[in-house]
Amino acid sequence: MKNTGRLLSMLMVACLGVPSFAGATVKVVTTLTDYAAIARDVGGDRVEVQAIVAG
């Protein structure tokens, strides 16, 4: 139980130290154009999508 408390404390500190990238776009690379279309539909203007293979 003591180790669980330490682990939870370390996880909370680690989460607080992570910067927020609210304004940044997420880059998504997919294998097929069909998956790229789905990623564009879901992400909208918050993602930059590139498909590796046309198909």
C-alpha positions as CSV (number, residue, x, y, z in Angstrom):
1,M,0.0,0.0,0.0
2,K,2.9,2.3,0.7
3,N,4.3,1.8,-2.7
4,T,1.0,2.5,-4.3
5,G,0.8,5.9,-2.6
6,R,4.3,6.7,-3.8
7,L,3.4,5.7,-7.3
8,L,0.3,7.8,-7.4
9,S,2.2,10.8,-6.1
10,M,4.9,10.4,-8.8
11,L,2.2,10.1,-11.5
12,M,0.4,13.2,-10.3
13,V,3.7,15.2,-10.3
14,A,4.5,13.9,-13.8
15,C,1.2,15.0,-15.1
16,L,1.5,18.4,-13.7
17,G,4.9,18.9,-15.4
18,V,3.6,18.2,-18.9
19,P,3.1,21.3,-21.0
20,S,-0.2,21.9,-22.8
21,F,-0.1,22.1,-26.6
22,A,-3.6,23.4,-27.1
23,G,-2.8,25.6,-30.1
24,A,-0.5,23.1,-31.9
25,T,-1.7,20.9,-34.7
26,V,-1.3,17.1,-34.4
27,K,0.5,15.4,-37.3
28,V,-1.1,12.2,-38.3
29,V,0.5,9.7,-40.8
30,T,-1.8,6.9,-42.1
31,T,-1.1,4.0,-44.4
32,L,-4.1,4.5,-46.7
33,T,-6.0,7.5,-48.0
34,D,-9.2,6.0,-46.5
35,Y,-7.8,6.3,-43.1
36,A,-6.5,9.8,-43.8
37,A,-10.0,10.9,-44.7
38,I,-11.3,9.5,-41.4
39,A,-8.5,11.3,-39.5
40,R,-9.4,14.6,-41.3
41,D,-13.1,14.1,-40.5
42,V,-12.4,13.5,-36.9
43,G,-9.6,16.0,-36.3
44,G,-10.8,18.8,-38.5
45,D,-8.4,21.8,-38.5
46,R,-6.6,20.5,-35.5
47,V,-4.7,17.8,-37.5
48,E,-2.3,17.7,-40.4
49,V,-2.8,14.4,-42.2
50,Q,-0.6,12.6,-44.7
51,A,-1.2,9.2,-46.3
52,I,1.7,7.1,-47.3
53,V,0.1,4.8,-49.9
54,A,-2.6,5.8,-52.3
55,G,-5.4,3.3,-52.4
